[in-house]
């Protein structure tokens, strides 16, 4: 019997606002409705799940096919206050988990640069945060999930009992099926604030040395890097490192409400910004101002979760600042022994005056077993370029070559332009993923614009 659930034709993009396509979008509010949609979907058109649309590319788009939004799957099903294990539907956001459980002393184990990410999306992209060196990726903290596969079955997948399927789904960008619900172990905290050290470094050598030296001191660390600085200033950065505070660390007036947390976006970016507002001149001025404003060294500052983890969440739809043409985020990781790739990348970016205000350098810890999971031990550099940046195609092609030669890879949740052939050179377990996917979904029902471009 056909599913009687409204399908609306919608134009979709990722957060970068590039490569728009049209799909039939449904918003089911139960696992049964999701199963009905998948059962009735055409293999020719395919189907893919979509969370909150924060992938920067077309991972949650399906041109001419069906997109199943998990926005209606928002229930928290259970919580164990002793262990911190929460069971929730896939559409629950990390922000909702914070609002619900921070008052009880529990925080999400891993958060990327936005808290507006669904649990299902966090699993599909195996997201990482500022604490990868100390806590790994999100999927490492997932105990189990229920996965709807192409044959209509719902499988409870665990790391122990279904290891291969678990680690194909974690980082698999929704191509093994639809995650319906998940069991996640949260992190115990005594307050909702962090003790943060801020250090301003003079160049890339000092930046990388400081990050390397302080790995064991801080659970969370990130460097904002001035990508346009050149010469002796190449790679100058502002590094922020932190740990969750104890109650005694807080100012006296805040100790009565140590776990207070308010989620809010202060302002909204209007949809009127022209292309070209973010350019080499404006970014150079912003970079100079941000770097000079930062303290040379500030120790023990108390910051809120929003300040430290999610500063851009304070501006709704901040991606509009790039104008209608959007932007491309580019993130790679290379092994520690290939650290010179970071220097050479910054030299080339600076020489071309390619404007990336949000330029982030971090260190990754041990990789998890995900077949397509992005992190591995090494240096990761993330950059945001306006899509209309002159010479951008050439620049990113040159960076691709540096990354591949060093044995590195690009992040599937952010890449929006490499051809399929490069994927095989970056992800050594890609064929293993393809074999498992073909066994699990022989007709290729689950598909996306990303999967077709990269022949996943």
N, C-alpha and C positions, 0 to 999 in steps of 0.2 A: 504494500500500500504506500502511495506517495506521501511524502512528508508535507503536511499542510503548514509550512512555515514560510513567512514572507521572505522573498529574495529581492533585494534592491540593487540595481546596477549603479555602481559607484566608481568614481575615479580615485585611485589610491596611489600614494607614494610612500617611501620611507621617510624618516626624520630629516634626511638630507634634501628632500623635495625634488629629486631628480628622477628621470625615467618613469613618468606617470603611465599607468595602464588602467584598464577598466575590467571589473569583475562583478559577478553576482554575489552580494554580501548578505549573509544571514547572521542573526544574533540569537541563537538558541539559549534557553535558560535552564536546560537540564541535560544531563548526560544522554538520556534517551533521545532527545531531539538531535543532539550531535550525531549519534549513531544513525538515526534515520536520514539525516542529510548526507552522511558519508555513503550510506547504502544506495541512495538514489542518485548520487553524483555520477557523471559520465567520465569514464577513464580518458576519453579524448580530451576533455577540458581540464580534468583534474580538480583537486581540492587541496587547500592548505589552511592551517589555522593561523589566526592573527590575534595577538594580545593587545598591547597599548600602542603599537606602531612606532616603537622607539629604535628599532633597527635602522641604521642609517641608509640602508640600501633597499633592494626589492625582495628581501627574504620572505616577506609576508604579503606578497602580491601574486596574482595568478591571472594573467591576461586572458580574458575570454572564458575563464573557469569560475569556480566557486571559492569564496573565502569565508571561512567559519570564524566569526569573531567570538572570543571567549569572554566578552564584556558582561554577558549574562550569567557567567559561572563565578559567582562572587561570595560563596558561603564558606565560612570557617566551620568545619565539621566537628573538630574536637581539639582539645589542648590539654596536655599533661603538665601541670604547674611544677611538678617535681623534676622532670627531665627536660622541659622546654620543647617537647615535640609537638608540633602543630600539624594537623591534617586539614587541608583546605582545597577548594576547587582551583582550577588552573587560572581563572581570571582574577583571583585575588592579587592585589598589587603589593609590592614590598612596602609601600607607604601605608597601606591598610594594616599590614602586620605590625609596623612600628606604632601606629596609633593605638591598636588594640592591645599590644603586649608590652610596650615599654613601661606603662604604669605598673606592670607586674615584674619588671626587672629583666626583660628579655628583648634582645635586638636581633635583627637578621644577621646571619653568619657572614654574609658577603653582600656588599651593595656596590653596584657600578656608580658612575657619576650622576645618575638620576635615580630617585626612588620610585619613579612612575614607570615601573616595569612589572609585568605580571609574573607570577610564579612559573606558569607554563613557559613564558618567553625566557625567563632566567635559566630554565633547564635546557630549552632548545638551543640557546646560544652559549650555554655553560659560562655565564657571565663571571667576570673577575672584578676585583676592586683594588683599593689601596693596600689591602692586606694579603695579597696573593702569596707573598714571601713567607707569611706566618700562618695562613689559613687555607690556602689553595682556592680553587674555584667553587662556584655555588653548588654544583652537582655533588661535590665531595661531602656535603652536609645534607643531602637528600637521602632518606632511608628507603623510600619506595615511591612509585607513582603508578597510577592506573592509565594504561595506554590503549586507546581504541585503534585497532589495526584495520587494514583494508578489507579483511574478510568479515568484519563486523564484530569480531571478538574483542572483549575488554580484558586485557592481561594485567595482572598485578606484577610489576617489575621491580626487583630488588637487586642490590649490588651483589648479594651472595647467591641468590637463586637463579637470576637471569642476567648474569654479568655481561654477556656479549650484547644483548639487547639494551641493557641499561646504558652502557657506554657508547652504543651507536646512537641512542636517542639524545643523550647529553652531548650537546654540541652539534647534533645532527640537523638542526634548523627546520624541525617539523616534518622531516621526510620519512620517518618511520611510522608516523601515526599522530593522533591527537592526544596530548596529555590532558586527562580529565580532572585529576586530583593528585595531590602529592602530600607526602609526609616529610617534614623538614625539621631538623634539629636547630633551634635558635641558640643564640649566644647569651649567657648570663652577664648582666651589667648591673652596677650599683647606682649609676646615675645616667642621665641622658646628655652629659657633657663630656668633653674631652680636654685633656691637658696637652697643649700644642706648643711645639718649638718651631720657630720660623728662622730660617737661615738664608741669607742672600749670598750667592756664590759669584765669583768674578768671571769664571770661564768653564768650559766643558770638563776640563781635567778636575777642577775643584768640585764641580757638581757630582761627577761620577765617583770621585774618591769619597765624598761625604755620604752619598747613598750607600756605597759598599761598606763603609765603616760602621754605619748605624743600623744595619739590617736587624741585628738582634736586640736593639734597644727599644724599637717601636713596633707596635702591631700594624700601624698604618703610616705609609709614607708616599709622597708624590712630589715631583718637581715640575713647576711651571717653567718653561724654557723660552727665552727670547729667540725666536727662529730667525730674526732679521739681523741680530748682532753679528758682527764680523771681526776679523783680525784677532787681537788679543782679548776681545769680549765674546768671541764665538761660544755659544752654549751657556752664557750667563743665565742664572736661574734663581727662582725663589722656591725653596724647599720647605714644605710643611710636613711635620711628623707628629704623630700623636698616639695616645693611649686613652682608654676610657678612664675618667676620673673616679676616685672614691668620694664618698660624702664629705669626708674631712677636707678634701681639696677645694671644695666649693666655698664661695663667699658666704658668710654667716646668714645673710638674708635669703639665700637659695637652698640652704640645707633642709628646710622644712618641706620642700617639693623637689627632691633630687631627681625624680624621674619624669618631670614635666616635659611634654613634647607637644608642639603645635605645628601642624603641617599647613602651610599656606603659600600661595603665590602672591607676592606683593603687588605686582603690576603685570599687565598683559602687553605683549608687543603687538602693535597694530599691523594689519596686513597691507601696509602701504609703503613699505621700504622699497626703494628702487634698487635695481641691480647696480653694483659698483660702489655701494656705500662702504662695504668692507673691502679695502684695497691696500696697496703697499704703503701709501702715505698715512691713511688712518690707522692701520695696524702698527706702523712704526711709532706713531705718536702714543697709541694706547700702550704698547710694549714699554716704551721709555717711561711713561707715567707710572705704570704698574710696578716696574722694577725699582724706580726711585722711591716710590711710596713705601715699599717693603722695608722693614727694619734690617739692619745688618745682622743682628742676632737678637731674638726675643725668646725667652725661655719661660715655660710654664703658663702660657695664656690659656684661659678657659674659653672654649668655643662651644657653640651648639652643634647638634648633628647637622642641621641645614648649612651652617657656615662652613663646616669642615668637609662634609661629604658631597653636598648637593647645592653649591652656590647658584648654579644656573636654574635650578628649580624655582627660585624666587621670581623668575620672569616667565610667565606663561607664554608658550609658543615663541621662545627665544630664537628658534630657527628662522623666523621671518626676517630677522635683521639682515640676512644674506640676500634678500630680495627674491623675486619670483623664480629666478634660475636656480636657486638653492646652493648647496655646497657639497663637497665630497670630503668625508673623513677617511683618512688613510692611517692604518695602524699596523705596525709590524713588530715581530719579535725576532731577535737574533741571539745566538749563544753568547755567553759571557766572553768567551775567547775572541769573539768577533766584535768587540766593543768599538773598534775603529769605524765600523759601519755607521754608528751614530754620528761620529765626527764628520765623516764624509757626507752624510745626509745633510747635516746642518750647513756645511760649507756650500753645497750645491743650492740648497734652499735660499741661503743668504745671497749667493751670487746672482740668482735669478730674481731676487726680491719678491719671492712668492709669499703672500701674506697669510699666515696662520696665527691668529691670536691665541686660540686654545691649543697650545702645544704642550704635551705632557710626556714626561720621561719617568719610567718606573723600572723596578727590578722584579722579575718573576721568580718564584720558588719552583719546587718540583712539579712536574706535569702530572695530571691525572690520567687514567687509562682511556679517556675518550678518543674514539677513532678520528674525529674531526675537531676535537677541542683545541683551542688556540694556544693557551699558555704553555711554555716550556721554560726551563731555567735559562735566564738571559735578560737582555735589555729590551724593553718595549717602548716604542715612540709612537705617539698618536698626534695627528695633525688635522686641522680643519682648514680647507681651502675653498674660497668661493668658486663655484663651478665655472665661472667665466674668467678665471685667472689666466693671463697670457702664459703660454708655454707649459700649462699644467700637464697636458698629456705627455709631453716629452719628459718633464721632471719626474712624474710618477713612473714612467717606463724605466728611467734611469735608476730610481729607487728600487723598483722590482728586481732589476738585475743585481744590485748590491745585496738585496735580501736573499735571493736565491743562491747566489754564489757563496754566501756565508752559511747556508743551511738553515735559513729562517723561513718565516711564513707570514701571510697576511690574515687578518681577522675576518671570518666569514660574515659576521654581523655588521661589518662596516664596508667591506669591499663592494664597489659598484661598477667596476670597469675591467678587471683583468679577464683575458680569454681562458677557455677551459684548459688549454695545454699547460698553463702555468700552475694550475692547481695540482696537477700530478707531480710537479717538481717540488712543491711546498709541503704536501701532506703525504708522508710515506705510507700511511694506512688507508689511503683513499680507495684503492681497489678492494680492500677488505670491507669497507663500508658499502661500496657498490654491490658486492656479492651478497652481503646480508640484506641490503635493501631489495635486491631483485628476488631473493627467496621470500622475503616477508610481504612484498608488494609486487608480484610478478607483472601486473598490468600497468604499473606506474601510476596508480590512482593519486597518490600524494605527490604533488608537484608545485613548483613555484617559478616565478620569473628567474629567480636566482639559480634554482636547480637546473633549469634548461640552459641558461647561459654557461654554467660551469660543468655541465654534463655530470652532475652528482648522482 
